[in-house]
Amino acid sequence: MPASSPRIAKAHYELLAALRHALRRFQRFSREAARAAGLTPQQHQALLAIKGFPGRDYVSIGELAERLQLKHHSAVGLVNRLVQRRLVSRTPSSADRRRQDVSVTAKGEKLIGRLSEAHLRELRQLRPELRHLLESMPE
């Protein structure tokens, strides 16, 4: 029985490898920037998820857990550590007293603002490479 022709061409593998490499370089930059700012990468991601939540500047712990793909109890621990550092505050939800809303404090705003500026600069540097990779995607 003759072997069937591959559905994925060598050019596809090359594109996927190059794209993954560019993304990993950005992730490494992000981890190092977070650590340099005194945060764990997960704390940085949490601040960004809260500040960047669509339509409002707070999240429930359940929403944060979903955004970060964490179990609820892990998100609670993460929020507890951020509250201890005064980077976020937690308040009972006005809609449902069983829920807690988490928002970024002024101290957290300064930190996430500086980190986000650095990340945007890095993305601007990566933009030509990412654009080239995505536009050269074989059909």
Secondary structure, DSSP 8 states (H G I E B T S, - for coil): ------SS-HHHHHHHHHHHHHHHHHHHHHHHHHHHTT--HHHHHHHHHHHT-TTSSEEEHHHHHHHHT--HHHHHHHHHHHHHTTSEEEEE-SS-TTSEEEEE-HHHHHHHHHHHHHHHHHHHHHHHHHHHHHHT---
